[in-house]
């Protein structure tokens, strides 16, 4: 099962996606919102 994780950098928050890619977000909250939207579309 995928567990959201990432880390904060000077450019923003690097979040790992379920397919193994990394994406840059402004905040950890944006990362969580993106994951929630992606999960809704997949369902």
N, C-alpha and C positions, 0 to 999 in steps of 0.2 A: 504494500500500500504506500502511496506517495505521501510524504510529510513535507509541508512547506518549510523551506529554509533558505537562508541567504545571509548576506552580510552588508554592513554599511561602509561606504567609501566616501571620499571627498566629493565625488561626482553624484552620489545618490545611493540607492539601495540596489544591490545586485541580488536578484531572486532567481532561484533555480526552478525550471518548469518541469512538469512530469515527463517530458520526452528527453530530458537531459540538457536542454539548452539553458543559457543564462540570458536574462534581460535586465536592463537598467531601468529602475523606477525612481521617481522623486522621493518616495517614502515607503516604508514597509507596509503602511496601510494601503497604498496604491497597488502594491504587489498582491496583497490578500484580496482586494477587490477584483483584480484581473483574474486571479485563480477562480474566484467564485463565478465570474461571468463565463469563463471558459468551461467550467463544469456544468453550468446551466445549458450551454449550447451543445455539449456532448451528450447530455441526457435525453 
